[in-house]
Amino acid sequence: MASHLQTQLQALMQPDARGLLTAINRGIEKESLRITPQGKLSQMPHPAGLGSALTHSSITTDYSEALLEFITPVSTSIDASLQQLEDIHSYVYQKIGDEILWSASMPCIVSGDAGIPVARYGSSNVARMKTVYRYGLGHRYGRLMQAIAGIHYNFSMPQAYWDKAWQDAGSPGTQTDYISERYLGLIRNFRRYSWLLIYLYGASPAVCSSFLKGRDSHGLQPFDAEGKSLYLPYGTALRMGGLGYNSEAQKSLNVCYNSLDNYVATLSSAIVQPHAAYQNIPTGQDGDYQQLNASLLQIENEFYSPIRPKRVAQSGETPLCALVRGGIEYIEVRCVDLSPFSPVGLDAAQMRFLDTFLLYCLLQDSPACDDEEQQRQDTNLEAVVNTGRQPGLLLNSNGKDVPMVQWAQDMLQAMHPIAGLLDQTHQSSDYSASLQDQLAKVADTELTPSARILREMRERNLPFFRLAMSYSEQWARYFRERPLTPQAQSAFESETAHSLEAQKMIEQSDDISFEQYLQNFFAQYNTL
């Protein structure tokens, strides 16, 4: 009897399905810290030459004024997405003077929370809400955690695929519900297998000691005699562990991906119900807003997860309301470290494997998940984050201990037909070649990015800061010497000017108080 995966693949091999995989939609969101030529976090405001961080379509900020975020438009072409990302970098380097973009996920030299300026977006209500939200994050988790950078990979299947898949399945229910259920299946499988991505692409096995100054319970080891770097010998992606985007408070939040209704209900409850630990942070008393509310989550974005279901929200609409209105439109992968070995933090081969991996998660059978399995998933992820390259590492699969290497090899072998189908669709061998590269990393841990970072630190006798600084300077030279086409230059200049005008219009159109704006925004959750 054919497996669920085989059945799904056979459907994609039919004559009427050929070409569907050329229309996979992707978008990249890449974060980078601005630093001084000395490697310290920039204290300068968002450069005026980059337009408005509130309204620019491809250049904004994340938590800090110094944490730039670059956004590529939705595209069906990997090469076009990377070209756009390189163009954004080239344009940004024209506007930031002698500053440099930090090439790694873990921050550079930082002087505690006070040295991390919170992002600002203007005087409008929506701008103030974004800044207050960030103040809240700083009070709850510390600003240092918010200065960690990464890449978000947005992925969706084309509408023509869903038309065929829904019809092949017998047109059950509404197509919108069918699409959401399938994406939730992808998410459940992603959470089962995301440890594999952490092993293959984790690039944060070490940190600058300044990042942990005054913090004794980190569990890391000194890398050098001077104590300039701290690391875990078999670590892969400290960004995804206890030092990174992790929240003890959120561990009580049992988010279920078995149904969209349950996901929405769990998160909306966490946004509207007060949380005792945050009651002492001002929420507007005498005009003092240090957080948006005293709930476990201020808004959906505060929920830390390696993957999220998403839909583009309308102006003023909450992300959860958007999901209820139209179902899941795409998924956002959030566990990708910046690679210091690539000019923009990732490359085409990695994107091809991400596509292969995500299709594997989508096309595989995906049974419902219970609390016990979610605990196993968290334990597996933590093990690979901290000890992923340790010989003989065991993970838990369906209650049984299995060697990580064997499980990884089995999964990658099962992806061969998917990579082959993608190659056939794109008339290339690039997807299979990328898959072979991942098999090689499983066979030899020294081929992983995390091992390469530690090896280069040893061989070049450099602390983490100096190694990352070396790559940052290398890519700074690359982008400063890389010319933009006249068309690209003109498009960026036009968007920059347009974004500044758009911010002014938003500020001029505000006709209610900030308090009323927040009340209207949060009232939406009462409709869910």
N, C-alpha and C positions, 0 to 999 in steps of 0.2 A: 504494500500500500504506500502511495507517495506521501511524503511528509508535507506539512503545510507550506514549508519553504519551497519545496520542489513544485508544488501546485501553483504557487504564486509566480515562480520563475517561468514555468511553462506558459502561463497566461501572457507574460511580458515578451515571450518569444514568438507569439502569434503574429502573422503578417499585419493585422490591423493595429498592433501595439508597437510596431517598430518605429522608432523615433521618439517615443514618449520620454525616454530617459535623457534625450538631448535637451529637454525643456525643464529639467529640475531647476528650481529657483534658489539662488544663494544670495546672502548679504553678509558682509563682514563689519563688525564693530571692533575697532582696535584702540586700546588705551595706551598712552605713553606719557610719562612724567617729563615735564620740562626741567632741565637742570642747568646750573651755571657751568662755565668751562672748568671749574674746580670740582665739579661733581656734586655740589650741594643743591638741594631742592630749591627751585626758583621761588622767590618771594614777590615777583612782579605779577601784576594783574594780567588777565587774559589779553594777549596782544590785540590792539585795535585793528591792525591790519588783517586780522582773521575774521573780522565781522562780529556779528552777535552770536554768542554761545547759545542764546535762547532760540534763535530762529534759523541759523545757518543749517543747510541741509546735509552738509558732510563734515563740518568741523564744529565740535562743541566741547564741553568739559564734563567730567564725571563728578567725583566728590570734591576735588580741590580745584582752585584756579590754576594750579600747576599740572593737573591731570587732564591732558587733552584726550579727546575721543574722536576717532575718525570713522566715518560711516560711508560705506559704499552703497550705491543704489542696487536694488534687486536686479540680478542678472542671471541669465542661463549659461554664461560663459565664465569658466574659471580664469582664463587668461585675461578677460576684460575686467573682472573684479580686481585682480592683482595689479593690472595696469592702472586702474582708478586709484587704488590704495597707494601706489607709488607716486602717482601724480599729486595726491593730497600731501604726501610727505614733502615732495619737491616744492610745492607752493608754500607750505608751512615754514620750511627753512628759509624762504625769502623774507619772512615776516618776523622771525624771532631773534634777529641780531646774532649775537655770539652764543646764544643758548643752544643746548643739545637735547635731543630726545633720548631718554634712557632706554637701553635695549633689552632690559630684563624685567621680569614680573615683580621681583622683590625690590623694595625701594633702595635708593642710594643713601648718601649721608643725610640723616635727618636729625633734628634737634628736638625731639619730642613733639607732642601734640601742638604746642604753640607755634612750631615751625611749619605747620601744614595749613595754608590759608584755604578757608572754605570757599567754594565756588559761588559767584554772584552773577545774576542774570538781568539786572535792571530793577526798576521801581514798580513794575506791574504786579498785580496779585499773583499771577501764575509764577512770575519770577521769584517773588518773595516766598511762595510756598516751596519752591525747589530748594531755596537756601535754608529755610527753617527745617525742612526734612533732613538736610545734611548736618545741621547743628544737632538734631536729634540723634543721628547715627553716631556723631562724635561723642556725645554724652553717654550713649548706651554701650558702645563697643570700643571707643577710643579712635582718634583720627588716624593713628598709624595703620590700622587694618585697612582703612579706606584709601590709603595711598598705594596699595598693591594693584598692579595693572594686569590685564589679561586680554584675551580675545574672545568675543562672542561670535558664534557661527550660526547664522540663521538659514534654515533649510525648509523647503516645502516642495511637494510634488505638484506637477501641473494639473490644471482643471481637467484636461482631457484624460489623464490617468484616473482621476476619481470618477469621471463619467463611466469609464469602462469597468473599473473595479466594482463600483456599486451595482452596475448592471450584471456583471458576472456573478455577484453575490446574491442575485435575485431581487435587487432593489428593496432591501429591508428598510422600513421606517422612512425617515427623511434622509436625503443625501447629506445634509448638514450634520445630522447626528452620526451618520455612518463615518464621515470624515473625521469627526472628533473622536469617535471610538477607536478608529485606526491609529490616529496620532497618539492617543493615550496608550495604546498597545506598544507603539514605538518607545514612548517615554518609559513604560515599565521595563521593557527589555534594556533600554539604555541604562537605567539605574542598576540592572542586574550585571551589566557588562562594562560599565564606565571605567572600572579599575584598569581595563586593558588600555584605554586611551591614556590614562595617567601613567602607566608604565612606558608606553611607546613614546609619549610626547612631553612628559613631565620635564621641566627645565628649571626647577627651583630647588635643588638639593642643599643649597647653602644660602646664608644671608650675611649681610654686613652686621657686625656686632652692634653698631649704633641703633639698629632697628629694635634690639632687645635690651637696650640700656635700662637698668633699673628693674628688669624682669628676670627673676631667678629660676622660676619653675618651667622653663621652656623645654628642657630635656635634650638640648642640642650639645654637641661636643665642639671644643675648640679645634679649628682646622690648622692653625699655625701657632707658633710659640708666643707670638705677640697678642694672640686673641683677637685679631682683626676680623676674622671670619668664624662663623659657627655653622655646623652642618650635621647631617646624619649620614653615616658611611654608606648606607644602602637606600637613602632617601631619593625620592623622584620629584615630588611636587609639594613642597612645604606650603605653597600658596593654598592648596586644597585641604590642608590639615588644620590642626589646632591653632597654628600661628596666623592662618589666613582667614578666608571667608567662612567662618564657623561661629556659631552662636550657641552658648550653653542654654540661654533662655529659650531659644527656638527648638531645642530638643524635645520640649514638651508638646510641640506642635506636630501632631500626627497627621501629616498630609497624605491623603490617599489619591492615587491616580487610576482607580478602578472605574470611576465615573466622573464626568465633568461637573455634575451637580454636587457631588461630594467635595471635589476640589474647591469649587467656588464657595460652598458653605463653610468649609474649614477656614479658608483664608479670610473671608468676610467677617467671620466671628472673631478672628484674631485682631481684626482692624477696629471693630466696634466695642469690644469688651475691654474694660480697664485691666491693666496689669500692675500688680502691687509694687513691683520693683521700680517702676518708672513714675510713680505718683509724685515724687519730690522734684521732678524736672519741670520748670515752668512751661505752661501751655497757654500763654496769653494773659496771665494775670498782670494788670497794669500795663498791658501792651508788650509784655516780655514773653516772646515766643522762642523757647529753646528746643521745642519739638512740636510736631503737629498735633499729637494727642498722647495720652498716657497708656495706650493699648500695647499689646505684645508686638504688633506691627503698626507702624504709622500708615503705610500704604503697601500695596502688593510688592513693590520693588525691594522692600526690606527683607523679604523671604529669601534666604540663601539656599539655592538648589543648583546642582550641576546642569540642570535642564529645566526649561519652562515652556508651557503651552502659551502661545501668543496669538493675538489678533490686533491689527492696526486699529487704535482707538480714534474715535472722532474727537473734535475739539472739546475739551472739558470732561470727556467721558473717562471713567475709571477703567483700568485694564480688565477687571473682572466683569464689569458691565458689558464691555466689548465682547468678551467670550460668551456671555449669556445671549447677547444679541445675535451673534453670527457664527458661533462655534469656533473651533480652533482653526486658524489660518496657516500657521507655520510653527515650527519649534525653534527654540533658541538654546544652543549648546554653550555652556558657560564655564567649562572646566579646562579650557585650552590655555596653557602658559605661553607667554611670549618666548620665541626662540631667539636668543642673541645671535644665532648663526645665520639669520635671514634678514635682509634689509627691512622688511615690514613685519617681521615676527612670525610669519608662516610662509609656506611656498606651495606651488601647484601640486606636488606629490602628496603633501599632507592633506590638501583639500580633496584630492581624489580618494585618499583612503577614508577620510571623514564621510564622503558620499557613500562609499562601499559599506562602511560600518553602519551608517544610518539606514541604508536600504536593508541591510541584514536585520536590524532591529525592527524595521517596519514589516518586512515580509515573513519573519519568523512567527510562529505561534507565540502568543503572549498571554499566559493565564493570569487571572487576577492575583493580586499580591496581598498578603496579610501582614500583621504586625511582626510576626516572627521572621518572615522573609526580609522585611525592611531592615530589621536589626542586623541580619546577616549581610545585607548589601552595605550597610554603614561600616560594619566590621571589616569586610573585604577591602572597601575603599581606603579605610584608615591604614590597613596593613600594607597596601601597595604604596600609599603616600609616604609612609615612614620607612618601609623595609622592602620596597618593590624589587630591588636587585639582589636581595639576599638569597644565596644558594639554598635550594630546598624549601623555599617559602610555600606554605600550604594556605589555601583559601577554602571557604566553605561553600559547597554547591549542593543545594537541596538537602542540607543536614549532614553532608559527608565531606570530610577533609580530602582535598585533591591538590596535587602539585600545581602551582600557578602556571608553570611552564607548559605542562601537558594541556591544561584547560585553554591556555592562550593558543597553542598550536592547533588544537581541535577546532576552535572558533575560526581561526584564520583560514584553515583548510576548508571549512564550510563556506567561507566567503568567496572561494575561487570561482564558482559559477556566476556570482554577482559581478565580480571584477571582469570576468570574461564577457558577460552580456554588455557591460558598460564599454568595454573595448570594442566589441562588435558594433555597438551603436555609434561610437565616436571614431570608428575606423582607425584604431591605434592599439598599442599594447601598453599604454601608460598606466592603466589601472592595475593590470596584473603585475607590472613592474613595481608599483608602489606596494602592493600586497607582499611581494617577495621581500622587499626591504623590511617590512614589519616582521616577517618570519625570521629574517636574519637577526633582528634585534632581540627576538625571544631566544634564539639559539646562543647569542653572545651579548651579554648585558653591556659590554663595553661600547656597543654601537648606539646605545640610547643617548639622548641629549643630556640627561642628568649625569651619566657617567663621563661624557665628554667634558662637561663643565668642570667636574672635579679633577679629571685627568689634566686638563689644560692649566688649572690652578697649580697643580703639583709641578708639571713639567716646566711651566713658565715662572714658577715661584712667585705667584701673584695671589693676593687675597681676592675674595669674591668681588669686592668693589673695584679693584684695579682691572680685573679681567672684564667685567661688564663695562667699565669705562672705556677700555680699549676697543671693544666692539661698538660702543656708542659713538666714539670718535670716528671709527672706520665708516659707519653708515652715514654719519653727518657729512663727511667728505663726499661720499657717494651721491647723496641727494643734493648737496650744494653744487656739484658739478653736472648734475643731470638736468638738462634743459626741458622745459615744458614746450609743447607745440603752441603756436600762436592761438589756436582754437581753445586749447585747454586753459591757457593763461587768461584769455578773455572770459571764458566761462566762470572761472574762479573769481575774477575781479567783479564780474557782474553779480554773482551770488553773494559776495561779500557786501557790496553796496545794497543789494536788495534786502539782505538780512538786517542791516542796520535800520532801514526804512520800516521793515516789518515790525521790529521791536518798538520803534516809536509809535506806530499805529496801535499796537496792543496797549501800550502805556496810556495813550490818549483816549482809548475806548473804554477803559475801566470806569464803571459808574456805580460800583458798590464797594463797601468797605472790605478790608481783608477778612475780618471776622465773618461777614456775610458770605464771602467767597468760599471760605472753608466750610461753613455750615451747608452751603449748597452742594459742595463737592461731596462731603461725607454723607449727605442725605441720600445719595444714590445707593449706598450699601443697604439702606432699609428696603429697597425694592427687590433685593436679591432673595 
